[in-house]
Amino acid sequence: MQSFSSDLAFNIENAIGLMIQLVGEELYKVFMLILLMAVIYRISKNRRISMVIAVFITLMIFGAAHEG
């Protein structure tokens, strides 16, 4: 039988690992969005279009990464 303190330590370790993973995912998503916006803006010279397309592509890639 495990003690309460070992269960608590295990949960804190999981929470810290999860927080690091979430921050990494958000940084990845924002970096990808900014990169795509810059590339599409250079091609189209339209900020609104570049934003819409970049958000759509970023969400599709992020969604595909979390499928399954």
C-alpha positions as CSV (number, residue, x, y, z in Angstrom):
1,M,0.0,0.0,0.0
2,Q,1.4,3.4,-1.0
3,S,1.5,6.3,1.3
4,F,-0.3,9.6,0.7
5,S,2.9,11.5,0.3
6,S,4.2,9.3,-2.5
7,D,0.8,9.7,-4.4
8,L,1.0,13.4,-3.9
9,A,4.6,13.6,-5.2
10,F,3.7,11.5,-8.2
11,N,0.8,13.8,-9.1
12,I,3.0,16.9,-8.7
13,E,5.5,15.4,-11.0
14,N,2.8,14.7,-13.6
15,A,1.4,18.2,-13.2
16,I,4.9,19.8,-13.8
17,G,5.5,17.6,-16.8
18,L,2.1,18.5,-18.2
19,M,2.6,22.2,-17.7
20,I,6.0,22.0,-19.6
21,Q,4.4,20.1,-22.4
22,L,1.5,22.6,-22.7
23,V,3.9,25.6,-22.8
24,G,5.9,23.8,-25.5
25,E,2.9,23.1,-27.6
26,E,1.7,26.8,-27.3
27,L,5.2,28.1,-28.3
28,Y,5.2,25.7,-31.2
29,K,1.8,26.8,-32.3
30,V,2.5,30.5,-32.0
31,F,5.9,30.2,-33.8
32,M,4.3,28.3,-36.6
33,L,1.5,30.9,-36.9
34,I,3.9,33.8,-37.0
35,L,6.1,32.0,-39.6
36,L,3.2,31.2,-41.8
37,M,1.8,34.7,-41.5
38,A,5.1,36.2,-42.6
39,V,5.5,33.9,-45.6
40,I,2.0,34.3,-46.8
41,Y,2.1,38.1,-46.3
42,R,5.3,38.3,-48.5
43,I,3.4,36.4,-51.2
44,S,0.0,38.1,-51.0
45,K,0.9,41.6,-49.5
46,N,-2.5,41.3,-47.7
47,R,-2.4,41.1,-43.9
48,R,-6.0,39.9,-43.5
49,I,-5.6,37.1,-46.0
50,S,-2.3,36.0,-44.5
51,M,-3.8,35.9,-41.0
52,V,-6.9,33.9,-42.1
53,I,-4.8,31.4,-44.1
54,A,-2.1,31.1,-41.4
55,V,-4.7,30.5,-38.7
56,F,-6.5,27.9,-40.8
57,I,-3.2,26.0,-41.6
58,T,-1.9,26.2,-38.1
59,L,-5.2,24.8,-36.6
60,M,-5.2,22.0,-39.2
61,I,-1.6,21.0,-38.4
62,F,-2.2,21.3,-34.7
63,G,-5.4,19.3,-34.9
64,A,-3.7,16.6,-37.0
65,A,-0.9,16.3,-34.5
66,H,-3.4,15.6,-31.7
67,E,-5.5,13.1,-33.7
68,G,-5.6,9.6,-32.5
